[in-house]
Amino acid sequence: MDLRKRRMLGAGMAACLSVLGGCAGMSGYEPVSVNVSDLRMGTAGVFEQQYFVKLRVQNPTDRDIAMKGLVFDLELNGKHFARGTTGQAVVIPRFGSEVVEVETLSTLTGILRQLGSVTGGAEPMKSFEYRIKGKLYRTGMGGAIPFDDRGDVALGGPAENPAPASK
């Protein structure tokens, strides 16, 4: 290969690497916080139950997040309970939050696991812990933002979120 072709090949590779580096920088994100705000029963069959979960999505960045969808798994007391998805488009304002209602589905197995947790102790349950883990999908070339949050819900009361860990 002559010197001219080598230089062109080198310049082409450098251009490709800089474009890829720019794309990698665009996918950077700060984690969002997603917390369970409310949970209510929809329809219930023997093998599948439908719930409506209100999620509070908090944006800790100085830019609006244009959300085009959300997928998540919900655990209660350390056991898988339900899976939810939404294609609802919402703009979460910078340093702000929005509440999104999402249909979730649970199976007979998920309900039986929860009944085992509730009836397994000597004392009646006063609260339960939840974990919500999933991805928030942004419009455009933003990609997905993973999230993994936990909280406690007092029975007969609103959800409580643990205090953030000090850094």
C-alpha positions in Angstrom: 0.0 0.0 0.0 1.5 3.4 -0.9 1.8 6.2 1.6 -1.2 8.2 0.2 -3.6 5.2 0.7 -2.2 4.6 4.2 -2.9 8.3 5.1 -6.4 8.1 3.7 -7.1 4.9 5.6 -5.7 6.4 8.8 -7.8 9.6 8.4 -10.9 7.5 7.7 -10.3 5.4 10.8 -9.7 8.5 12.9 -13.0 10.0 11.6 -14.9 6.8 12.5 -13.4 6.7 16.0 -14.3 10.3 16.6 -17.9 9.8 15.5 -18.2 6.7 17.7 -16.7 8.6 20.6 -19.2 11.4 20.1 -22.1 8.9 20.1 -20.8 7.3 23.3 -20.8 10.7 24.9 -24.4 11.3 23.9 -25.5 8.1 25.6 -24.2 9.4 29.0 -26.9 9.8 31.6 -27.5 10.5 35.2 -29.8 7.9 36.8 -33.4 8.7 37.2 -35.3 7.9 40.4 -38.5 5.8 40.0 -40.7 5.2 43.0 -44.1 3.5 43.5 -46.6 6.2 44.3 -49.8 4.1 44.3 -50.9 0.6 43.5 -54.5 -0.4 42.7 -56.2 -3.6 41.5 -57.5 -3.8 38.0 -59.0 -7.1 36.9 -58.3 -10.4 38.5 -58.5 -13.9 37.0 -57.3 -17.1 38.4 -54.1 -17.2 36.4 -53.4 -13.5 35.8 -54.1 -10.3 37.7 -53.9 -6.7 36.4 -52.8 -3.8 38.6 -52.4 -0.1 37.9 -49.2 1.3 39.4 -48.5 5.0 39.6 -44.8 5.7 39.3 -43.1 9.0 40.2 -40.2 9.5 37.8 -37.7 12.1 39.1 -35.2 13.8 36.8 -32.0 14.9 38.6 -30.5 16.6 35.6 -30.6 20.1 34.2 -32.2 18.9 30.9 -35.7 17.7 30.2 -36.0 14.0 29.6 -38.4 13.1 26.7 -39.6 9.6 27.7 -41.1 7.4 25.1 -41.6 4.3 27.2 -40.8 2.4 30.4 -40.4 -1.3 31.3 -39.9 -2.7 34.8 -40.1 -5.6 37.2 -41.7 -5.0 40.6 -40.6 -7.1 43.6 -42.5 -7.1 46.9 -40.7 -8.3 50.0 -37.8 -9.6 47.9 -40.0 -11.7 45.7 -41.0 -11.1 42.0 -44.5 -9.7 41.9 -45.3 -8.1 38.5 -44.0 -6.8 35.3 -45.1 -3.6 33.6 -44.6 -1.7 30.4 -45.9 1.6 28.9 -45.4 3.4 25.7 -46.7 6.6 27.2 -44.8 9.7 26.0 -44.0 12.1 28.9 -41.5 14.9 29.3 -39.9 14.9 32.7 -38.9 18.4 33.4 -35.3 19.3 34.5 -34.9 18.9 38.3 -38.6 17.8 38.4 -40.8 14.8 38.3 -43.9 13.4 36.6 -46.4 10.7 37.7 -47.0 7.9 35.1 -49.7 5.3 35.5 -48.6 1.9 34.2 -50.6 -1.3 33.7 -48.8 -4.3 35.3 -49.5 -8.0 35.2 -49.0 -10.6 37.9 -49.5 -14.3 37.7 -50.9 -16.8 40.1 -47.3 -17.7 41.0 -46.5 -14.1 42.0 -49.6 -13.9 44.2 -48.9 -17.2 45.9 -45.3 -16.0 46.7 -46.8 -12.9 48.3 -49.3 -14.8 50.3 -46.5 -17.0 51.7 -44.7 -13.8 52.8 -47.8 -12.2 54.4 -48.9 -15.3 56.3 -45.4 -16.6 57.2 -44.8 -14.4 60.2 -46.2 -14.5 63.7 -47.0 -10.7 63.7 -49.2 -9.1 61.1 -47.4 -7.1 58.4 -47.4 -3.3 59.0 -45.5 -2.5 55.8 -43.8 -4.1 52.8 -40.6 -3.4 50.9 -40.6 -3.0 47.2 -37.9 -2.9 44.5 -38.5 -1.6 41.0 -35.9 -2.3 38.4 -36.1 -1.4 34.7 -35.3 1.0 31.9 -36.7 4.3 30.8 -36.5 4.8 27.1 -35.8 8.3 25.7 -36.8 9.7 22.3 -34.2 10.3 19.7 -30.7 8.9 20.0 -30.8 9.1 23.8 -31.1 5.4 24.4 -32.3 3.8 27.6 -31.6 4.8 31.2 -31.6 1.9 33.7 -33.0 2.4 37.1 -33.1 0.3 40.3 -34.9 1.8 43.3 -36.3 0.6 46.6 -38.8 1.8 49.1 -41.2 0.8 51.9 -45.0 1.0 51.8 -46.9 1.2 55.1 -50.1 -0.8 54.9 -52.9 1.8 55.0 -50.4 4.6 54.2 -48.4 6.2 51.4 -45.1 4.9 50.1 -41.9 5.9 52.0 -38.6 6.2 50.2 -35.5 5.5 52.1 -33.2 8.5 52.8 -30.5 8.7 50.1 -27.1 7.3 51.1 -24.6 10.0 52.0 -21.6 10.2 49.7 
